[in-house]
Amino acid sequence: MPQHFVGTWSDASPYDVLQPHTVVIRRVPPGQSAVTLIADVQGSGHCEYTAKLSSVSEGGKRIDVGTAVVDKARSGAMCRDTDPSFFTVAGSGILHDVGPAHGSGCRCNRA
C-alpha cells in the first residue's frame, strides 16, 4: 500500500449522496482488508463497509479494492455490498471511483 493513500479521508463535496463521506485506508498487503467506507445515506441510514486491497498499479498512484462488504454489526438493514472500486492520486487528495452505476466518483481530502 503506497503511503500516499494511508490515512483518513473525507468527501470534498457534501452533495455526493451516492458516495461515502469518510474513507479510512490502512497499510496492508494485497488480499487483506485495507479500506473502510462510511456513509450516511438518506433512506438507508448509516452504512459501513470493508474492502480488501486487490492490487497496486500505475507506479503506486492507483490502488484497486474488491467488493465493499457491509459490516452488518455497524450498519442499517438497507445497506448493500458495493462493486469493486479504485482510488487514484489527485494532487494532495485522492479520487474514489466505483463506476458509472454509483455516480462519477468523488474527490477526497485528508480529514
GIFEN-V351983 format. One line per field, one symbol per residue. phi: phi as a letter, one per 30 degrees, with the letter a starting at -180 (. if undefined). psi: psi as a letter, one per 30 degrees, with the letter a starting at -180 (. if undefined). A space follows every 50 residues. Layout:
BEGIN
phi: ???
psi: ???
END
This chain:
BEGIN
phi: .deeddkcbbddcdcddccddbbcccdbdejcdcbccbbccejcidbbbb bcdcabbhiicbbcbdedcddddcbddddbecdebbbbdbidcbccbcjd dcjcjbcbced
psi: jkeefkaklkkfkfgifglkfkkkkljllkfljfkkkkkjkkffakkklk kkkelkahhggkkklakjkkjffgllffklllllalklkibfalkkjflf fgagalkklk.
END
